[in-house]
Structures are given as structure tokens and as C-alpha cells.
Amino acid sequence: MVMQTDLNAPAHLQFEPMGPQGGSQGAPSDVVEFPSLREAVHWAMTNEAPAGMHAVIRTASGDVIDPGHLEEIWSSLQGP
């Protein structure tokens, strides 16, 4: 679960290869910094990831949010 303080704290987004590391999948992308986790989640959910990659976000507290949790957080930020 994401801490409430992380929602407005800086976050880092990076696209990482899907599946096992290595092989022809490629290396992770450069890290993109966002002023808040809210903005990073919004960007990850509204922009298409490069082929064979998925978004991973690191919060200010050090938690790593994988694609499965991105959907959950995105839904909670949208409200009822």
C-alpha cells in the first residue's frame, strides 16, 4: 500500500523490460522524475510504454510500484 505522504512527494518512473531480464528484451529506460507520485501514475497510465516494456515507479519512501499496482493506485486516484 502506498503511504499518503508519497502521493505528493517526488517519484521516479522507469520503463523496464517485461519478462526475464537480459536477452533481446533490452535495457531499462532512463529515469524520469516527477514532482509527485500522482503525476507519475497519471503519466504512466495515459502514455503508451515502449514495445516490450512496462512502467515501474519508485516512490519517495523507496517503495517500488509495479504495473499491477499502478492500476489499483490509478483507480483510487480517480475517485468514485
C-alpha positions in Angstrom: 0.0 0.0 0.0 1.3 3.5 -0.9 1.7 5.8 2.0 -0.4 9.0 1.8 2.8 11.2 2.1 4.1 9.6 -1.1 1.2 10.9 -3.2 2.5 14.4 -3.1 6.2 13.6 -2.9 8.6 13.2 -5.9 8.6 9.9 -7.7 10.7 8.3 -10.4 9.3 6.4 -13.4 11.3 4.0 -15.5 10.3 1.6 -18.3 11.7 -1.9 -17.7 11.7 -5.0 -20.0 8.8 -7.4 -19.5 9.6 -11.0 -18.6 13.1 -12.3 -17.6 16.0 -9.9 -17.5 18.6 -10.0 -20.3 18.2 -11.5 -23.7 17.0 -9.4 -26.6 14.5 -7.5 -24.4 16.8 -4.5 -24.0 17.9 -2.4 -21.1 15.7 -0.2 -18.8 14.9 3.3 -20.0 16.3 6.5 -18.5 14.6 7.5 -15.2 12.1 10.3 -15.5 11.5 12.3 -12.3 8.0 13.7 -11.5 7.2 16.3 -8.8 4.6 13.9 -7.3 3.6 10.3 -7.3 0.1 11.4 -8.6 1.7 12.9 -11.7 3.9 9.9 -12.3 1.0 7.5 -12.1 -1.1 9.7 -14.3 1.7 9.8 -16.9 2.2 6.1 -16.7 -1.4 5.3 -17.2 -2.1 7.8 -20.0 1.0 7.2 -22.1 2.0 4.1 -24.0 5.1 2.2 -22.9 7.7 1.3 -25.5 7.2 -2.1 -27.1 8.2 -5.0 -24.7 8.4 -2.6 -21.7 6.3 -1.7 -18.7 6.3 1.3 -16.3 7.8 0.9 -12.8 7.6 3.8 -10.3 9.8 4.3 -7.2 8.2 6.4 -4.5 10.0 8.9 -2.2 9.8 6.4 0.6 11.6 3.8 -1.6 8.6 1.5 -2.5 8.5 0.1 -6.0 5.2 0.2 -7.7 4.9 -2.5 -10.4 2.3 -2.4 -13.3 -0.2 -4.5 -11.3 -0.3 -1.9 -8.5 -0.4 1.0 -10.9 -3.9 0.1 -12.0 -5.0 -0.1 -8.3 -3.5 3.3 -7.5 -4.8 4.9 -10.7 -8.4 3.7 -9.8 -8.1 5.1 -6.2 -6.9 8.5 -7.5 -9.9 8.7 -9.9 -12.4 8.6 -7.1 -15.9 7.1 -7.2 
